């Protein structure tokens, strides 16, 4: 084939190359002036992980030699290897044409984590080079969002686990968050939403191939653009000049909260890796919020409802909230706000001190285009003896929603009986703190990918900590969760909370401990630390006796998993040493930012029946 291409001066693309000798021959041909390009199946580069002998049977003799010739590889592909490997392994009841697609990115980003690839290598070989070689037009509003460093968990029942069982035994990195094609979300957090095939056959309109990485850049022909429904004003004959800068990448990191530069770990993108470029500019994502609601049956369980306890909402309700929070995060990072609540007003009524809850609720309302009036016990008529019920009636006359914090357990629920607008419980003494539990669960999902099957250790003042009371009740809605309660005996988790958890889910394991042992730390996926609350004690002596019972520092972190997170509702008063802040597993500052996105979603769902 190479000889014929040379004799007739034709461009040639060689597909599914599986040997280092073939790559050497292709490279030699290029050196002699032939226009030849090639692709290699991603699974060829990982054939050493296939069941014994399968890689060799498929013609892959030396995986290390293939990696050493990476510069000679123009494109990455799926290829026929997955289907052939499944056939050799005797795997039945799978769709051969669909094998490999869901695991190719985790494999490639595992290679990034191992230092064998860069993110730019993946974008070049999966997108840029194929588009250049085959003359494919750039598709607007088409991209993939990923969580690059999150561990991917492949379901044991999946087709790919049947022919490539090593994916179950060896952790791989990168979870695909969203796939968007021409502005339509086809895949989101493990669920496919496309109702019909979204691809299009371009076989009859493809132009002559370019000569590969060093070849000329050609303008797309109008026939190709028309096949994809893309309008273009470029002349058909005019060659496009080489781009002055890196084009927008259709493969990009899902939005992440900013992290301290000192906290960068081994799996964080290195300085020599180009940051993924943003996707093609989009309009404000209100339509995407409508899509989120449509995927949940156009049923909004939050609309004009009080938010008093996590027990009001099902797991499906929370997943609607989290999906909306994803969209809020994307919108804020792109545009700064989503003007859904223009003309609406929230009253922020706090009878206890607050930094994060008060500020994030106010910021959430402002970023949604709304306005806020704030009141405290010192600035309101409560100082004159006004009752909570009368205060709620007053604020309800002026605003559309009230966020209320009060030191008395059950007070917010009582006040809701007198309110004519929705009330959000922002904390009622040692009772509940539902929005904190919502953002905590969202944080766990964002950081670790799932809640199911996790070991969550709650440490500190579990008796007076309203955050852990609400969080334990939410976690009871997930499968096979283990909850370790670690506290002094005098600050143990209330029996009422443990009873609620047990009634909501018999699959949740609850254990109590007086010490944070090495065994507990080694098994923990989420270490949720709470402060001992001075304001909840009758005497200073009682507080001093327990305030330093548990301190998380670097010596404790060394006993924990690499892939775990430390969370804290904040403020902290010594229970987490500042030295832990630079550990990439310290999620408590990212947790704060997640809180604003969740509260934006909650306010939008409360005040908007639809988007």
Secondary structure by P-SEA (a helix, b strand, c coil): caaaaaaabbbbbbcccccaaaaaaaaaaaaacccccbbbbcccccccccccccccccccccaaaaaaaccccccccccaaaaaaaaaaccccccccccccccaaaaaaaaaaaccccaaaaaaaacaaaaaaaccccccccbbbbcccccccccccccccccccccccbbbbbbbccccccccccccccccccccccccccccccccccccccbbbbcccaaaaaaaccccccccccccccccccccccccccccccccccccccccccccccccccccccccaaaaaaaaaaaaccccccccccccccccccaaaaaaaaaaaaaaaaaaaccccccccccbbbbbcccccccaaaaaaaaaaaaacbbbbbbccccccccccccaaaaaaaaaacccbbbbbbcccaaaaaaaaacccbbbcccccccccaaaaaaaaaaaaaacccccbbbbbbcccccccaaaaaaaaaaccccbbbbbbbccccccccaaaaaaaaaacccbbbbbbccccaaaaaacccbbbbcccccccccaaaaaaccccccccaaaaaaccccbbbbbcccccccccccccccccccaaaaaaaaaaaaaaaaaaaccccc
